[in-house]
Amino acid sequence: MMQGDLTDPLYFDFISFAQYRTIYREISDPSIIFEESQGQDMGEDMPQKFVSVIVKRDPRLKNEQLPAEHSRLVGESILNRIYEIFAGTKASIPSFVLGSRPPSNDLLSMLSQLVNIFVISGFAFDGEASISRKGSSKDSKGTEFTIIFSSPATLWSGKSLKILKSNPANDFFLKTARALIFRAGYSLSNASVDYKGTQEITVFTTN
């Protein structure tokens, strides 16, 4: 019997639910200073050692800001890892100038490739990005995008966390897309993640 296999979508679905319910519980009434067990790599084929350390979070962050800050950091981490793996390959995200506010079709190309990367990485069986409403400006301001994943690895956990109104949730694509779009010079509004059958449907507007 194998335990802890995060490459198994069913196990990932379960552990993701457990992680985000724990995050929601702890983030609802957080401490400024707390004790945390941090793992240390003891070498190949050796069990990990855990050491308790005292952690002090940034006191400038108010409690109500923590879910958004968590989502921002997770999105940045995923996006950085994607660039590490796929930069310079045929699967790389189309290049753009930071803060250049590229037009809608360019943003769609970037988001479509991000969807492809999630799919080839095993996150979902299939996925597609589309423009569901064009903005009125010359850039992408006011444009609404819709991303649909078929059978994502977080299908059960995403549905369950939504029912339980957990904030933050395990909406990993939305977190990563937000980081990518921020680098392009936009912010997001009216962002939502819903589930219909075996589909995860993410919708947001660029500003």
PESUL-V140773 format. One line per field, one symbol per residue. phi: phi as a letter, one per 30 degrees, with the letter a starting at -180 (. if undefined). psi: psi as a letter, one per 30 degrees, with the letter a starting at -180 (. if undefined). burial: # if it has 24 or more other C-alpha atoms within 12 Angstrom, else .. A space follows every 50 residues. Layout:
phi: ???
psi: ???
burial: ???
//
This chain:
phi: .cciddddedddedddddddddedddddbdcdbacbdcdbdcjdicddcc bdbdcbddddddedddeddedddddddddddddddceicdcddedadeid hddeddddddddddeedddddjdbdaaacbccaddccdccdidccbbbcc hddcddddddddddhdbdccdddeedddddddddjcccbhdbbbbbiccc ccbaccb
psi: kkkgjffjeeeeeeeeeeefeeeeeffeilleklkkkkkkkglkgkkkkk kklkkjljffkleffeeeeeeeeeeeeeeeeeeeefkglfglkkllkkgf illeeeeeeeeeeeeeeeeffgelellkkljfkklflfbgkgkkkkkkkk hlfgeeeeeeeeefhkjllhieeeeeeeeeeeffgllklhklklkjbgkk jkklkk.
burial: ........##.######..##.##..#..#.................... ...............##..###.###.##..#........####...... ###################..##########........########### #########.##...#######################..#####...## #######
//
